[in-house]
Structure formats: C-alpha cells, structure tokens
Amino acid sequence: METEKTTLWQLYVSFLKVGGLTFGGGLAMLPMLQREVIEKRKWVTEEDLLDIYAIGQCTPGIIAINTASMIGYRQRGVMGSIVATLGEVTPSLVLITLLASILTQFEGNVWVQRAFGGIRVAVCALIAQSVVTLYKKSIVDIPTLVLCGVTVVGTIFLHITPILFVVVGILFGLGMKKFKRRNG
C-alpha cells in the first residue's frame, strides 16, 4: 500500500510507540495500531489489519508481537519483521524490568492497588472500543452475525475451545466465498 520504501527506523519507532503507549495487551493496542499503521503510515488497509490481527490471534505467541512481525515483514521482509518486533517489545522489556524492581517493595500499598484497579477499568474500555470496531468491519451480513453469535455462545457458555471456532471460521469464509462466486 505504501509508495516509498519504509525505513527500518520508521518501523522501529512506529512499533516502539505502539508498544510503549498501549496498556492492556493485544486487544487494547488495536486503536493505537489503527492510527499508526493505517491512518498515519498507510502501510496497510483496515481490512488488511483485521486479517493480520486475526492471524496474529490464531498463531502461537503474543498477538502484539505477531502483528508487529507480520506488518514489519510486509514492509521490509525478514529484517523488517525483526525490527518491528524489537520496537514492540522494547518498552515492555524496559518497563517490566523497572517495575519489577520497584513494585515488589510496594505491592501491599493501598494506593498502588487502587491505581491498578483504575488501569484495569481503562483497559476494559479500550478493549470494548476495539470490539465495536472489529464488529462493525466483520459482521457484514446475517451469516456472519450467526457465526459471531455461535462463537460467543460456544466459547463463553459451552466452553468449547476457540481453536475449533477458528477452523469453523476459516471453513465458513471459504464456503461463503464459493457460494457468492457461484451465485453471482
């Protein structure tokens, strides 16, 4: 999608920002990722990002790192993948190292516990916003709404492994594509 070649430095800094300014894990990073790689850098489209994000959730490892690796690879190959991943993990590595050495001394402090309680609430709001964004782009007709409903019921209430629903989703997507092609 980009017209001029992305530099390794641009990849590193972009994912450094995403990794450093996103709290709450993979789902919480989606709004920041959308701003950085779609709106600002125009490295991927919104549909591309949703596909990359979906693949990142289905593959082993941390979704933020998987997503950074895939976008980096699209921009600059293996080296881009490595640099984007390093950018994504640098803030966490530094922050966790510092926090681990400090927080063990204050873990019983009521103010620290309340601060983390507030952070959890803010992260829930960010995740909810990401879910709404994904819902608007992914639920496009009655069949996708039904698949979404079945997946929610199956994973939350029936405790069916999400892996099964990933496979069902793949087969569903392939089947719908074939059905639409056949019917016009």
N, C-alpha and C positions, 0 to 999 in steps of 0.2 A: 504494500500500500504506500510506503514512503517513496519519495522521488530521489532524494540524495542519500548517499550511504551513511548509515548510522555509525557513529564512532563508538569504540569500546567505552570511552569515558562517559558518553551520553547514557549508555546502557547502565553503567555502574551507578552514576549519580541518580538516575531515574529510579532504579530499584532500591538504592540507599534511602531515598525519600519515602518510597512506599513502605519499606521495611522499618524505617525509623519513625514514621508518623502514623502507623496503624497499630492499634492495640486491640487484642481480642482474637487473633488468629485469622485463618483463611477467609472466612465469610466477611469478617469486618474489614478486610482490605479491599473488597470489591469496589466501593465508591472511590477510594483513592486511586486504585488501579485504573478505573474508567477515566478519571480526569487525566492521569499521567500518560497512559499509552494510547488512548483513543482521542481525547479532546486536544491535548497539548502536543503530543509527539506524532499522532496519526500513524502509529505503527501497525495497528490492527483496527478492524471494524468492531462494532458492538457484538455482532453475531460471531465473529472470529474469537473475541474474548470469551464469550459464553461457551463456545466449543472448547477452547483451550482450558477454561476453568473446569468444565465437565470432565475432560480427560485428566486434568490435574487431581480431581477428586477421586477418580477411579484407579489411579496408579498408586503404587506404594510410595509412602513418604509424605512430607508436609506439603499441603496444597500451595502455599505461598512460594515455596522453593520450586515445586513442579511447574507452576505457572511462569515464574521468572525464567526458569530454564528453557521452557518452550518458546517464550517470546524472544529471549536472547538468541536462541538457535535460529528462529525465523529471520532475525535481523543480521546476524553475523556468524552463523554456523556454530561449531563446537566452542570456539573461543568466546563468542557472544553468550552462549549458554553458561559457560563458566563465570564470566564477568558479571552477568545479570544475577546469577545465584550468589556470588560473593557480595554484590551490592545489597541483596535482600537479607543476607544473614549477618552482615557486619554490625548493624545497630543492635540486633538481638544479642549477639555474642558479647559486645561491649557492655550493654545494659544489664544483662543477666549476671555477668561477672561482677560488676559493681554492686548491683542489688543484693546478690547472694552474700557478699561480704558485709553489707550494711544491715539488711533486713533480719538476719538471724539474731542481731542484737536487740531488735525492736518488735519481734513478731507477736509478743503479748500485749503491746501497746494498743489501747482502745482507739486512738486516733488513726493509727495505721490500718486497723481492721475496718474502721468506718470509711477510710479513703478507698480501700479495695472494694468495699460494698458499693460505693458510688461509681467506681470504674466498671464494675460488673453491669450496673444498670445502663450506663452509657454504651457499653459494648452490645447489650441486648437491643438497644435502639438502632445501632448501626447494622446489626445483623438483620433486624426486621426490615430496614430500608433496602438492604441488598436482596432480601427475599422478594419484596414487592417488585424491584427492578427485574429480577430473574423471572418472576411470574408473568409480568407484562410482555416480556420478549419470548417466553417459552410456551405459554398457554395461548395458542392461536386459534383453536377450534374445539369442537366438542370432543373428538377423540383424545386430544392432548389433555383436556380437562379431566376426562375419565381416567387416563393413565396417571395423572397427578394425584387424583383422589385415591385410586387404588394403591399407589405407592405410599401415600401418607398413612392410610389405614393399615396397610400391611406392615410398615416399619414401626409405627408408633403403637398400635393396638395389638397387632398379632405377633410382633417381634420377629418378623421374617428378615433374614439377612439382606442388607442393602445391595449386596453383590447380585442377588437374584434380580432385583429391580433394575440394576444397570444393564444386565443381559437382556431383560424384557424390554427395556427402553431402546436398546440397540436394535433388537428384532422388530419392535414396533416402528421405529423410524425407517428402517429398511422396507418394511411391509407397506407403510403409508406412502413412501416414495414410489414403490412399484405400483400400488393401487392408483395413485394420482396420475402416474405416467400412462397407465393403461386406460384410464377414464378421461383422458383429455388434458 
